[in-house]
């Protein structure tokens, strides 16, 4: 549920909660939906907004990761300005 929530926030809306530590997460049991568990995000004091270009780059990164396309992952990370450290020798060879 938390991964889905962040996927929607980052990839669809471009606005996301940027302080997701355990104190800002609340596990709840929904008594109206058969006791299903839900997660609530608390304290929206730190929220970030992505440009449309950045949001689309993160979407491309998700696609590249799902496809296991190392070269596209590296290229997309570089376009996003992210550093690649502590990776396997195989991945480092293409980074």
HELIX and SHEET records of a PDB file:
HELIX    1   1 UNK A    2  UNK A    7  1                                   6    
HELIX    2   2 UNK A    8  UNK A   13  3                                   6    
HELIX    3   3 UNK A   22  UNK A   24  5                                   3    
HELIX    4   4 UNK A   52  UNK A   66  1                                  15    
HELIX    5   5 UNK A   70  UNK A   80  1                                  11    
HELIX    6   6 UNK A   89  UNK A   94  1                                   6    
SHEET    1   A 2 UNK A  15  UNK A  17  0                                        
SHEET    2   A 2 UNK A  47  UNK A  49 -1                                        
SHEET    1   B 2 UNK A  25  UNK A  30  0                                        
SHEET    2   B 2 UNK A  36  UNK A  41 -1                                        
END                                                                             
